[in-house]
Amino acid sequence: MQPEPPRPDETPGEHIHIVSPKVYATIFVALLFLTAATCGISYVDLGVFNAVVAMAIACTKMTLVVLFFMHIKYSNKLTKLTVASGIFLFLSLIGMIMSDYISRAWGRW
């Protein structure tokens, strides 16, 4: 019995991972819960930490979407490296923006 030839849309040695609908439903419920948590936490006065908590929840939701709906969790190392480099570049740019923002002499011009 000869092995089946690879399909045109897959590279040799690549494994196709099929995610069950149960996993998608679980992630969907988690995203709904986190969205409700974001709305609920907006009514709680946490002072300067309101934005921090909202960003933490948003980053958690972003991680779930990237890992499961974009199938990065089951991708090869090159795809994971590409996503990681994009996140690193984004954080570097945000860091530069924030260093410029906090170094300004607000009210002294």
Contacts in CASP RR format, 6 or more apart in sequence:
PFRMAT RR
TARGET T0000
AUTHOR 0000-0000-0000
METHOD contacts of the structure
MODEL  1
MQPEPPRPDETPGEHIHIVSPKVYATIFVALLFLTAATCGISYVDLGVFN
AVVAMAIACTKMTLVVLFFMHIKYSNKLTKLTVASGIFLFLSLIGMIMSD
YISRAWGRW
6 12 0 8 1.000
6 13 0 8 1.000
6 14 0 8 1.000
10 16 0 8 1.000
14 76 0 8 1.000
17 71 0 8 1.000
17 74 0 8 1.000
19 68 0 8 1.000
19 71 0 8 1.000
19 74 0 8 1.000
23 68 0 8 1.000
24 68 0 8 1.000
24 69 0 8 1.000
27 64 0 8 1.000
27 68 0 8 1.000
27 69 0 8 1.000
30 64 0 8 1.000
31 61 0 8 1.000
31 64 0 8 1.000
31 65 0 8 1.000
34 57 0 8 1.000
34 60 0 8 1.000
34 61 0 8 1.000
34 64 0 8 1.000
35 61 0 8 1.000
37 57 0 8 1.000
38 54 0 8 1.000
38 57 0 8 1.000
38 58 0 8 1.000
41 50 0 8 1.000
41 53 0 8 1.000
41 54 0 8 1.000
41 57 0 8 1.000
42 50 0 8 1.000
42 54 0 8 1.000
44 50 0 8 1.000
46 52 0 8 1.000
46 53 0 8 1.000
66 72 0 8 1.000
66 83 0 8 1.000
67 73 0 8 1.000
72 79 0 8 1.000
72 80 0 8 1.000
72 83 0 8 1.000
END
